[in-house]
């Protein structure tokens, strides 16, 4: 069973996305802080990471965390989940982020599951 770590400060996202992915057959481990997420990744050796881009205490935490994950585990797929492109008019593209996929919240679970299978199969 593939292991996925979800790092997001929004508890509703952690619960709902986690539950939906568990029902799709994945083993889910979720945390609401980047520090805990990085420690969890080190301990679990997951197959994929879902990471929020913005955290209230540090707006650049998601970007820096994605870079740290990719530096330490270059083959570990990292997907960023964000509402930035919809709610905030920030000028960035997927190419600006050290991640494999950038997905805008709310993510259609069918699309997310399909992408996950592409990366971990």
Secondary structure, DSSP 8 states (H G I E B T S, - for coil): --EEEEE-S-HHHHHHHHHHHHHTT-EEEEESSHHHHHHHHHHH--SEEEEES-BTTBTTHHHHHHHHHHHH-TTSEEEEEESHHHHS-----GGGSSSSEEEESS--HHHHHHHHHHHH-
